[in-house]
Amino acid sequence: MADSPFEEPMGDDEEMMEDPNAEFLNPDDADEEYIVGDGDAPVDDDDDDAAEGDEGAEDDEAPALDTAHASWSVHTDSVYCVAFHPKKNDTIATGGGDEVGYLLRAGQSEPVYKLEGHKDSVNVAGFSHDGKYLALASLDATVSIWDPEKGKQHTTFDGPGESIECFVWHDRGPVLFAGCGDGTGWLWNVQTKSTMMVLSGHSERINDAVFSTDGKKIITVSDDATLRVWDPKSGLCLNVIKGHMFHVEPATSVACYTDNSTCLSGGLDHVAYVSNINTGKSLGELKGHEGSIEDTAFVPGFPWAITASMDGRIGVWDLNSLQNRVWINNSEDIGITRICQHGNTVFAGDVRGRVSMWDSRTGGAVIRRWQAHSD
């Protein structure tokens, strides 16, 4: 096992926050929050008895509750994506198989705006960091940009040869990166409506992408079972992680830690890998799942990683030892498709249309479960 990047104790959250005046990607340089707690102290690493006792705990004691704060039946086909406005907790955007998007607001039964124009399913939606723009990506290989205040289309980006599979906004500027079905990545300046860069290197579909916390790198994972690290200013591929001690089947998800060097990828091979994006080396593997890993995350402030799998389990991992701390079992081994980490709490969506909440420190029985969806 390679040296752990987390041998020293993690600092306070304030120490880990980046300098707001630090250099970040400048476009001109290129050719309803749910508060769950106040951050309790982590469980001692040697508290094995508690972890072992929780591993097989039943969670049937918390029945699913239809407690939706708001619901809409506006789409005429499957809803594939949803995004919260970063400044307005009552406002969301959706996209679906009916080729349209909607801007919705809690307390209003009718949509605020219907966003039309795509010629295939809208599969990704997301607001810019300041809420000024809304992006909708489609299987028609285009991304439409909208003014969410007026419901007016700002521009449309095209160019990719196949579907848009994922996108991510830069945290500090009007810059959008999209990963595509043809293996290319496209970097756009939304404000100026211009293409900044086309990143070529993957041989198959890009499944997920993230910016590093400082915004100076883009990390992508692909069906070609590789992870690539890119310089968004030059478009150069800085590192490729593949082969020995890495995925042998398509990589499905990626997350980047706040240290701007450590990333976590999951794949169809049931394994997650911890890698250093600066050295281009895999640091080790997280094994134990029996199904594809659909989502990955880190626990802010602690050296822990989280993986979610179609085997119906969430794994919480110690990054120092690369060993499992806690297994969280979804009832009836129902596959988990997405996770959201908030403080010490992890929320998970599964293939039965439920959202469940657990304590990521101890696992055990589900704290609460919601179900308003039928599928």
LUMVO-556636 format. One record per residue (C-alpha): residue in three letters; x, y, z. Coordinates in steps of 0.1 Angstrom, whole numbers. Last residue first. Example, Ala and Ser with C-alpha at 12.3 -4.5 7.8 and 13.67 -1.06 7.14 Angstrom:
BEGIN
rec r:SER | east:137 | north:-11 | up:71
rec r:ALA | east:123 | north:-45 | up:78
***
This chain:
BEGIN
rec r:ASP | east:-401 | north:43 | up:-87
rec r:SER | east:-433 | north:51 | up:-67
rec r:HIS | east:-419 | north:84 | up:-54
rec r:ALA | east:-430 | north:101 | up:-21
rec r:GLN | east:-408 | north:81 | up:1
rec r:TRP | east:-389 | north:94 | up:31
rec r:ARG | east:-367 | north:75 | up:55
rec r:ARG | east:-353 | north:85 | up:89
rec r:ILE | east:-325 | north:75 | up:112
rec r:VAL | east:-317 | north:42 | up:94
rec r:ALA | east:-304 | north:16 | up:118
rec r:GLY | east:-266 | north:12 | up:123
rec r:GLY | east:-241 | north:34 | up:106
rec r:THR | east:-218 | north:47 | up:133
rec r:ARG | east:-199 | north:77 | up:120
rec r:SER | east:-219 | north:82 | up:88
rec r:ASP | east:-251 | north:87 | up:108
rec r:TRP | east:-279 | north:76 | up:84
rec r:MET | east:-306 | north:92 | up:63
rec r:SER | east:-328 | north:75 | up:37
rec r:VAL | east:-344 | north:88 | up:4
rec r:ARG | east:-367 | north:64 | up:-13
rec r:GLY | east:-375 | north:59 | up:-50
rec r:ARG | east:-371 | north:21 | up:-51
rec r:VAL | east:-338 | north:24 | up:-69
rec r:ASP | east:-322 | north:42 | up:-40
rec r:GLY | east:-314 | north:77 | up:-28
rec r:ALA | east:-290 | north:82 | up:0
rec r:PHE | east:-284 | north:109 | up:27
rec r:VAL | east:-253 | north:108 | up:48
rec r:THR | east:-250 | north:126 | up:81
rec r:ASN | east:-219 | north:136 | up:100
rec r:GLY | east:-217 | north:170 | up:83
rec r:HIS | east:-238 | north:168 | up:52
rec r:GLN | east:-229 | north:140 | up:27
rec r:CYS | east:-252 | north:134 | up:-3
rec r:ILE | east:-255 | north:100 | up:-18
rec r:ARG | east:-268 | north:87 | up:-52
rec r:THR | east:-277 | north:54 | up:-68
rec r:ILE | east:-282 | north:29 | up:-39
rec r:GLY | east:-294 | north:-6 | up:-48
rec r:ILE | east:-319 | north:-22 | up:-24
rec r:ASP | east:-302 | north:-48 | up:-2
rec r:GLU | east:-336 | north:-55 | up:15
rec r:SER | east:-331 | north:-25 | up:37
rec r:ASN | east:-301 | north:-4 | up:30
rec r:ASN | east:-270 | north:-15 | up:50
rec r:ILE | east:-244 | north:9 | up:63
rec r:TRP | east:-210 | north:-7 | up:65
rec r:VAL | east:-186 | north:11 | up:89
rec r:ARG | east:-149 | north:17 | up:93
rec r:ASN | east:-136 | north:0 | up:62
rec r:GLN | east:-99 | north:-1 | up:56
rec r:LEU | east:-77 | north:22 | up:35
rec r:SER | east:-55 | north:26 | up:66
rec r:ASN | east:-51 | north:63 | up:66
rec r:LEU | east:-81 | north:69 | up:44
rec r:ASP | east:-106 | north:53 | up:68
rec r:TRP | east:-136 | north:41 | up:48
rec r:VAL | east:-174 | north:45 | up:52
rec r:GLY | east:-191 | north:20 | up:29
rec r:ILE | east:-228 | north:24 | up:18
rec r:ARG | east:-246 | north:-8 | up:10
rec r:GLY | east:-275 | north:-19 | up:-13
rec r:ASP | east:-253 | north:-40 | up:-36
rec r:MET | east:-259 | north:-12 | up:-62
rec r:SER | east:-232 | north:7 | up:-44
rec r:ALA | east:-225 | north:39 | up:-25
rec r:THR | east:-189 | north:48 | up:-14
rec r:ILE | east:-179 | north:72 | up:14
rec r:ALA | east:-144 | north:84 | up:23
rec r:TRP | east:-130 | north:94 | up:56
rec r:PRO | east:-100 | north:114 | up:67
rec r:PHE | east:-121 | north:139 | up:86
rec r:GLY | east:-128 | north:176 | up:81
rec r:PRO | east:-153 | north:172 | up:52
rec r:VAL | east:-165 | north:136 | up:48
rec r:PHE | east:-155 | north:125 | up:13
rec r:ALA | east:-178 | north:113 | up:-15
rec r:THR | east:-185 | north:86 | up:-41
rec r:ASP | east:-214 | north:74 | up:-62
rec r:GLU | east:-226 | north:45 | up:-82
rec r:ILE | east:-202 | north:17 | up:-71
rec r:SER | east:-211 | north:-14 | up:-90
rec r:GLY | east:-221 | north:-44 | up:-69
rec r:GLU | east:-205 | north:-67 | up:-43
rec r:HIS | east:-187 | north:-40 | up:-23
rec r:GLY | east:-158 | north:-50 | up:-1
rec r:LYS | east:-127 | north:-34 | up:-16
rec r:LEU | east:-113 | north:1 | up:-12
rec r:GLU | east:-81 | north:3 | up:-32
rec r:GLY | east:-48 | north:20 | up:-28
rec r:LEU | east:-26 | north:51 | up:-35
rec r:SER | east:-31 | north:52 | up:-72
rec r:LYS | east:-5 | north:74 | up:-87
rec r:GLY | east:-7 | north:104 | up:-111
rec r:THR | east:16 | north:124 | up:-89
rec r:ASN | east:-6 | north:155 | up:-86
rec r:ILE | east:-39 | north:136 | up:-89
rec r:ASN | east:-31 | north:114 | up:-60
rec r:SER | east:-54 | north:84 | up:-60
rec r:VAL | east:-79 | north:65 | up:-38
rec r:TYR | east:-96 | north:37 | up:-57
rec r:ALA | east:-131 | north:23 | up:-53
rec r:VAL | east:-139 | north:-13 | up:-63
rec r:HIS | east:-171 | north:-30 | up:-74
rec r:ASP | east:-157 | north:-35 | up:-110
rec r:LEU | east:-184 | north:-11 | up:-123
rec r:GLY | east:-164 | north:17 | up:-109
rec r:GLY | east:-157 | north:42 | up:-81
rec r:SER | east:-132 | north:70 | up:-80
rec r:LEU | east:-118 | north:89 | up:-50
rec r:CYS | east:-94 | north:119 | up:-53
rec r:THR | east:-66 | north:133 | up:-32
rec r:SER | east:-45 | north:162 | up:-44
rec r:ASN | east:-65 | north:194 | up:-39
rec r:ASP | east:-64 | north:190 | up:-1
rec r:THR | east:-102 | north:196 | up:-1
rec r:TYR | east:-108 | north:161 | up:-14
rec r:CYS | east:-120 | north:154 | up:-50
rec r:ALA | east:-148 | north:130 | up:-59
rec r:VAL | east:-152 | north:107 | up:-89
rec r:SER | east:-179 | north:84 | up:-103
rec r:THR | east:-185 | north:57 | up:-129
rec r:ALA | east:-151 | north:42 | up:-138
rec r:PRO | east:-157 | north:15 | up:-165
rec r:GLU | east:-140 | north:-19 | up:-158
rec r:VAL | east:-105 | north:-29 | up:-148
rec r:HIS | east:-101 | north:1 | up:-124
rec r:PHE | east:-68 | north:8 | up:-108
rec r:MET | east:-39 | north:-9 | up:-90
rec r:HIS | east:-21 | north:-17 | up:-122
rec r:GLY | east:-37 | north:-2 | up:-153
rec r:LYS | east:-49 | north:34 | up:-153
rec r:ILE | east:-42 | north:69 | up:-139
rec r:VAL | east:-35 | north:96 | up:-165
rec r:ASN | east:-18 | north:128 | up:-155
rec r:LEU | east:-14 | north:164 | up:-167
rec r:CYS | east:-36 | north:163 | up:-197
rec r:LEU | east:-31 | north:196 | up:-214
rec r:GLY | east:-61 | north:220 | up:-220
rec r:SER | east:-38 | north:250 | up:-214
rec r:LYS | east:-59 | north:268 | up:-189
rec r:PRO | east:-81 | north:240 | up:-177
rec r:ASP | east:-51 | north:218 | up:-168
rec r:TRP | east:-64 | north:183 | up:-169
rec r:VAL | east:-63 | north:151 | up:-147
rec r:ARG | east:-75 | north:119 | up:-163
rec r:LEU | east:-89 | north:88 | up:-146
rec r:THR | east:-90 | north:56 | up:-167
rec r:ALA | east:-114 | north:27 | up:-170
rec r:ASP | east:-122 | north:34 | up:-207
rec r:ASP | east:-158 | north:40 | up:-196
rec r:SER | east:-145 | north:72 | up:-182
rec r:VAL | east:-134 | north:93 | up:-153
rec r:THR | east:-126 | north:130 | up:-153
rec r:ILE | east:-106 | north:154 | up:-130
rec r:ILE | east:-104 | north:191 | up:-138
rec r:LYS | east:-76 | north:211 | up:-123
rec r:LYS | east:-70 | north:247 | up:-110
rec r:GLY | east:-104 | north:252 | up:-94
rec r:ASP | east:-89 | north:254 | up:-59
rec r:THR | east:-113 | north:226 | up:-48
rec r:SER | east:-103 | north:204 | up:-77
rec r:PHE | east:-130 | north:206 | up:-105
rec r:VAL | east:-151 | north:175 | up:-109
rec r:ALA | east:-161 | north:151 | up:-137
rec r:ASP | east:-182 | north:120 | up:-142
rec r:ASN | east:-191 | north:94 | up:-169
rec r:ILE | east:-168 | north:104 | up:-198
rec r:ARG | east:-176 | north:80 | up:-227
rec r:GLU | east:-148 | north:62 | up:-244
rec r:SER | east:-113 | north:67 | up:-258
rec r:HIS | east:-104 | north:95 | up:-233
rec r:GLY | east:-78 | north:119 | up:-245
rec r:SER | east:-93 | north:150 | up:-259
rec r:LEU | east:-101 | north:182 | up:-240
rec r:VAL | east:-118 | north:209 | up:-260
rec r:MET | east:-112 | north:244 | up:-247
rec r:MET | east:-126 | north:279 | up:-242
rec r:THR | east:-158 | north:277 | up:-262
rec r:SER | east:-176 | north:310 | up:-261
rec r:LYS | east:-209 | north:324 | up:-248
rec r:THR | east:-191 | north:353 | up:-232
rec r:GLN | east:-208 | north:348 | up:-198
rec r:VAL | east:-210 | north:310 | up:-202
rec r:ASN | east:-173 | north:305 | up:-208
rec r:TRP | east:-172 | north:269 | up:-220
rec r:LEU | east:-150 | north:239 | up:-214
rec r:TRP | east:-157 | north:208 | up:-234
rec r:GLY | east:-146 | north:173 | up:-226
rec r:THR | east:-143 | north:146 | up:-252
rec r:GLY | east:-149 | north:109 | up:-248
rec r:ASP | east:-176 | north:106 | up:-275
rec r:GLY | east:-204 | north:103 | up:-249
rec r:CYS | east:-195 | north:137 | up:-234
rec r:GLY | east:-181 | north:154 | up:-203
rec r:ALA | east:-191 | north:190 | up:-198
rec r:PHE | east:-171 | north:218 | up:-181
rec r:LEU | east:-189 | north:251 | up:-173
rec r:VAL | east:-172 | north:284 | up:-165
rec r:PRO | east:-191 | north:315 | up:-151
rec r:GLY | east:-167 | north:319 | up:-122
rec r:ARG | east:-159 | north:309 | up:-87
rec r:ASP | east:-170 | north:274 | up:-81
rec r:HIS | east:-165 | north:262 | up:-117
rec r:TRP | east:-197 | north:244 | up:-128
rec r:VAL | east:-197 | north:207 | up:-135
rec r:PHE | east:-212 | north:186 | up:-163
rec r:CYS | east:-221 | north:150 | up:-171
rec r:GLU | east:-232 | north:127 | up:-199
rec r:ILE | east:-236 | north:151 | up:-228
rec r:SER | east:-246 | north:130 | up:-257
rec r:GLU | east:-224 | north:125 | up:-288
rec r:GLY | east:-203 | north:144 | up:-313
rec r:PRO | east:-197 | north:173 | up:-290
rec r:GLY | east:-200 | north:207 | up:-307
rec r:ASP | east:-230 | north:224 | up:-292
rec r:PHE | east:-235 | north:252 | up:-266
rec r:THR | east:-268 | north:270 | up:-264
rec r:THR | east:-272 | north:306 | up:-251
rec r:HIS | east:-290 | north:328 | up:-226
rec r:GLN | east:-324 | north:313 | up:-228
rec r:LYS | east:-350 | north:333 | up:-209
rec r:GLY | east:-368 | north:321 | up:-178
rec r:LYS | east:-365 | north:356 | up:-164
rec r:GLU | east:-349 | north:349 | up:-130
rec r:PRO | east:-335 | north:315 | up:-140
rec r:ASP | east:-315 | north:330 | up:-169
rec r:TRP | east:-309 | north:299 | up:-190
rec r:ILE | east:-280 | north:280 | up:-206
rec r:SER | east:-287 | north:251 | up:-229
rec r:VAL | east:-262 | north:223 | up:-233
rec r:THR | east:-261 | north:202 | up:-265
rec r:ALA | east:-253 | north:166 | up:-274
rec r:ASP | east:-290 | north:156 | up:-280
rec r:LEU | east:-287 | north:135 | up:-249
rec r:SER | east:-292 | north:167 | up:-231
rec r:ALA | east:-276 | north:191 | up:-207
rec r:LEU | east:-295 | north:219 | up:-189
rec r:ALA | east:-275 | north:248 | up:-174
rec r:LEU | east:-290 | north:274 | up:-151
rec r:TYR | east:-272 | north:308 | up:-147
rec r:LYS | east:-271 | north:336 | up:-121
rec r:GLY | east:-274 | north:312 | up:-92
rec r:ASP | east:-240 | north:323 | up:-78
rec r:HIS | east:-223 | north:289 | up:-80
rec r:SER | east:-239 | north:282 | up:-114
rec r:PHE | east:-270 | north:262 | up:-113
rec r:GLY | east:-273 | north:225 | up:-124
rec r:ALA | east:-293 | north:201 | up:-146
rec r:VAL | east:-283 | north:169 | up:-162
rec r:ASN | east:-303 | north:143 | up:-182
rec r:VAL | east:-326 | north:163 | up:-205
rec r:SER | east:-339 | north:137 | up:-229
rec r:ASP | east:-337 | north:145 | up:-266
rec r:LYS | east:-345 | north:174 | up:-290
rec r:HIS | east:-339 | north:202 | up:-266
rec r:GLY | east:-358 | north:235 | up:-270
rec r:GLU | east:-380 | north:240 | up:-240
rec r:LEU | east:-376 | north:254 | up:-205
rec r:LYS | east:-410 | north:257 | up:-188
rec r:TYR | east:-409 | north:285 | up:-162
rec r:VAL | east:-423 | north:291 | up:-127
rec r:PRO | east:-441 | north:257 | up:-129
rec r:GLU | east:-476 | north:255 | up:-114
rec r:SER | east:-483 | north:243 | up:-79
rec r:GLN | east:-465 | north:272 | up:-63
rec r:GLY | east:-456 | north:269 | up:-26
rec r:ALA | east:-422 | north:254 | up:-34
rec r:ARG | east:-408 | north:269 | up:-66
rec r:LEU | east:-402 | north:251 | up:-99
rec r:LEU | east:-381 | north:258 | up:-129
rec r:TYR | east:-388 | north:231 | up:-155
rec r:GLY | east:-368 | north:213 | up:-181
rec r:VAL | east:-379 | north:197 | up:-214
rec r:GLU | east:-370 | north:167 | up:-235
rec r:ASP | east:-399 | north:145 | up:-223
rec r:GLY | east:-373 | north:122 | up:-208
rec r:GLY | east:-367 | north:146 | up:-180
rec r:GLY | east:-351 | north:178 | up:-166
rec r:THR | east:-357 | north:195 | up:-132
rec r:ALA | east:-348 | north:229 | up:-117
rec r:ILE | east:-354 | north:238 | up:-81
rec r:THR | east:-364 | north:269 | up:-61
rec r:ASP | east:-374 | north:269 | up:-24
rec r:ASN | east:-338 | north:269 | up:-11
rec r:LYS | east:-330 | north:301 | up:-29
rec r:LYS | east:-293 | north:310 | up:-31
rec r:PRO | east:-277 | north:278 | up:-45
rec r:HIS | east:-308 | north:269 | up:-66
rec r:PHE | east:-314 | north:232 | up:-61
rec r:ALA | east:-309 | north:207 | up:-89
rec r:VAL | east:-329 | north:178 | up:-103
rec r:CYS | east:-322 | north:152 | up:-129
rec r:TYR | east:-337 | north:123 | up:-148
rec r:VAL | east:-375 | north:128 | up:-144
rec r:SER | east:-392 | north:101 | up:-164
rec r:ASP | east:-419 | north:112 | up:-189
rec r:THR | east:-448 | north:136 | up:-191
rec r:HIS | east:-432 | north:161 | up:-167
rec r:VAL | east:-454 | north:184 | up:-147
rec r:SER | east:-465 | north:163 | up:-118
rec r:TRP | east:-452 | north:185 | up:-89
rec r:SER | east:-444 | north:178 | up:-53
rec r:ALA | east:-437 | north:200 | up:-22
rec r:HIS | east:-425 | north:194 | up:13
rec r:ALA | east:-426 | north:157 | up:7
rec r:THR | east:-434 | north:138 | up:39
rec r:ASP | east:-444 | north:105 | up:25
rec r:LEU | east:-428 | north:85 | up:53
rec r:ALA | east:-409 | north:53 | up:48
rec r:PRO | east:-409 | north:32 | up:80
rec r:ALA | east:-381 | north:35 | up:105
rec r:GLU | east:-380 | north:2 | up:125
rec r:ASP | east:-371 | north:-17 | up:93
rec r:ASP | east:-335 | north:-6 | up:97
rec r:GLU | east:-320 | north:-39 | up:108
rec r:ALA | east:-285 | north:-38 | up:122
rec r:GLY | east:-259 | north:-60 | up:105
rec r:GLU | east:-230 | north:-36 | up:107
rec r:ASP | east:-241 | north:-19 | up:139
rec r:GLY | east:-226 | north:-44 | up:163
rec r:GLU | east:-193 | north:-44 | up:144
rec r:ALA | east:-191 | north:-6 | up:145
rec r:ALA | east:-199 | north:-4 | up:182
rec r:ASP | east:-174 | north:-31 | up:190
rec r:ASP | east:-147 | north:-16 | up:169
rec r:ASP | east:-144 | north:16 | up:188
rec r:ASP | east:-107 | north:18 | up:182
rec r:ASP | east:-111 | north:45 | up:156
rec r:ASP | east:-128 | north:67 | up:181
rec r:VAL | east:-161 | north:80 | up:168
rec r:PRO | east:-159 | north:115 | up:154
rec r:ALA | east:-168 | north:146 | up:174
rec r:ASP | east:-202 | north:161 | up:167
rec r:GLY | east:-206 | north:186 | up:138
rec r:ASP | east:-234 | north:210 | up:146
rec r:GLY | east:-263 | north:189 | up:134
rec r:VAL | east:-287 | north:180 | up:106
rec r:ILE | east:-293 | north:213 | up:88
rec r:TYR | east:-313 | north:206 | up:56
rec r:GLU | east:-305 | north:233 | up:30
rec r:GLU | east:-336 | north:240 | up:7
rec r:ASP | east:-73 | north:301 | up:-257
rec r:ALA | east:-79 | north:304 | up:-217
rec r:ASP | east:-67 | north:333 | up:-195
rec r:ASP | east:-99 | north:353 | up:-200
rec r:PRO | east:-120 | north:326 | up:-183
rec r:ASN | east:-99 | north:331 | up:-151
rec r:LEU | east:-93 | north:298 | up:-132
rec r:PHE | east:-81 | north:305 | up:-97
rec r:GLU | east:-53 | north:323 | up:-79
rec r:ALA | east:-58 | north:326 | up:-42
rec r:ASN | east:-76 | north:356 | up:-28
rec r:PRO | east:-103 | north:336 | up:-10
rec r:ASP | east:-76 | north:315 | up:7
rec r:GLU | east:-89 | north:280 | up:9
rec r:MET | east:-106 | north:266 | up:38
rec r:MET | east:-88 | north:238 | up:56
rec r:GLU | east:-77 | north:260 | up:85
rec r:GLU | east:-113 | north:270 | up:92
rec r:ASP | east:-124 | north:234 | up:92
rec r:ASP | east:-99 | north:226 | up:119
rec r:GLY | east:-69 | north:205 | up:109
rec r:MET | east:-67 | north:168 | up:100
rec r:PRO | east:-43 | north:147 | up:120
rec r:GLU | east:-11 | north:138 | up:101
rec r:GLU | east:-9 | north:105 | up:83
rec r:PHE | east:-35 | north:116 | up:58
rec r:PRO | east:-18 | north:112 | up:24
rec r:SER | east:-12 | north:75 | up:31
rec r:ASP | east:20 | north:60 | up:18
rec r:ALA | east:13 | north:34 | up:-9
rec r:MET | east:0 | north:0 | up:0
***
